[in-house]
Amino acid sequence: SRRSSYLCPGDKNVTRKGRPATVGCRVVPIDYSGDHPEITLRLQEMFGTTRHPTVAGRPLRVTFLSPGQKPIQTTMDVPGFWASSYADVRKDMRGRYPKHPWPEDPTQADPTLRAKPRK
């Protein structure tokens, strides 16, 4: 697969291919080999995202992974995912990964790679 470009903290949009795009906690490669440029990252890394990420004006296909690095959802509409499917994903994942954050409103949460702090 052909991978280039990266998503970096603080970058909100991409103006052309090869530049950083959106998202949170770490550098994430963008895969250009398919019909749509694609990123694959843990769901918690997208917390706080209210707009769908784009590269060169094209929406990115976003594949969300569980904390165990298994695919749990692919979307071309992150805000729509938060508003609809996330509630079911949250319910299922909270039981499997109770040490990780699963906020009711992911648009208001901070992106993270970490589990909840120990008490």
C-alpha positions in Angstrom: 0.0 0.0 0.0 1.1 3.5 -0.7 1.4 5.6 2.5 2.4 9.1 2.8 1.3 12.3 4.7 0.6 12.4 8.4 -1.9 13.6 10.8 -0.4 15.8 13.5 -1.7 17.4 16.7 -3.2 20.8 16.1 -3.6 20.5 12.4 -7.2 21.2 11.4 -7.3 20.8 7.6 -5.2 19.8 4.7 -4.8 22.2 1.8 -3.0 19.7 -0.5 -1.8 16.1 -0.7 1.3 15.5 1.3 0.6 18.0 4.1 -0.7 17.2 7.6 -4.4 16.8 8.2 -6.6 16.8 11.3 -6.5 14.8 14.6 -5.1 14.5 17.9 -2.5 12.5 19.7 0.2 11.2 17.4 1.4 11.1 13.8 -0.9 8.9 11.7 -0.1 7.9 8.1 -2.6 8.5 5.4 -3.1 5.6 3.0 -3.8 6.8 -0.6 -4.0 3.4 -2.2 -7.8 3.0 -2.2 -10.7 5.0 -3.7 -10.5 7.5 -0.7 -7.5 8.5 1.3 -7.7 6.6 4.6 -6.5 6.8 8.2 -6.7 4.1 10.8 -6.5 5.0 14.4 -7.9 4.3 17.9 -11.3 5.8 18.4 -10.1 7.7 21.4 -7.7 9.6 19.3 -10.6 11.3 17.5 -12.3 12.5 20.6 -13.1 16.2 20.3 -13.4 16.1 16.5 -16.5 17.9 15.3 -15.7 18.1 11.6 -14.8 15.2 9.3 -11.1 15.2 8.4 -10.1 16.0 4.8 -7.0 15.9 2.7 -6.8 18.1 -0.4 -10.5 18.8 -0.1 -11.4 15.1 -0.1 -12.9 13.4 2.9 -10.7 10.8 4.6 -12.1 7.3 5.2 -11.7 6.8 8.9 -11.3 3.3 10.4 -11.6 3.4 14.1 -9.8 0.8 16.1 -10.5 -0.6 19.6 -7.9 -0.1 22.3 -6.8 -3.7 21.4 -6.1 -2.4 17.8 -9.0 -4.3 16.2 -11.2 -2.5 13.6 -14.6 -1.5 15.1 -16.1 1.0 12.6 -15.3 2.7 9.3 -16.9 6.0 8.4 -16.8 8.8 5.9 -18.8 11.0 8.4 -17.2 11.3 11.8 -19.9 13.8 13.2 -22.6 11.4 12.0 -20.9 8.5 13.7 -20.7 10.4 17.0 -24.4 11.3 16.7 -25.6 7.8 15.8 -23.5 4.6 15.9 -21.1 5.7 18.7 -23.7 5.1 21.5 -23.8 1.3 20.5 -20.0 1.1 20.0 -19.5 2.8 23.4 -21.9 0.4 25.1 -20.0 -2.6 23.7 -16.5 -1.2 24.2 -17.1 -0.1 27.8 -17.6 -3.7 28.8 -14.5 -4.9 26.9 -12.2 -2.1 27.7 -13.3 -0.6 31.1 -9.9 1.0 31.7 -10.3 3.3 28.7 -12.4 6.5 28.4 -15.8 6.2 26.7 -17.5 9.6 27.2 -21.1 10.1 26.5 -20.3 13.1 24.3 -17.0 12.3 22.5 -17.1 15.8 20.8 -16.4 17.4 24.2 -13.6 14.9 25.3 -9.9 15.4 24.8 -8.2 13.0 22.4 -6.0 10.4 24.1 -3.9 7.3 23.7 -4.1 6.5 27.4 -6.3 4.4 29.6 -8.0 6.1 32.6 -5.6 7.2 35.3 -5.3 4.7 38.2 -7.1 5.6 41.4 
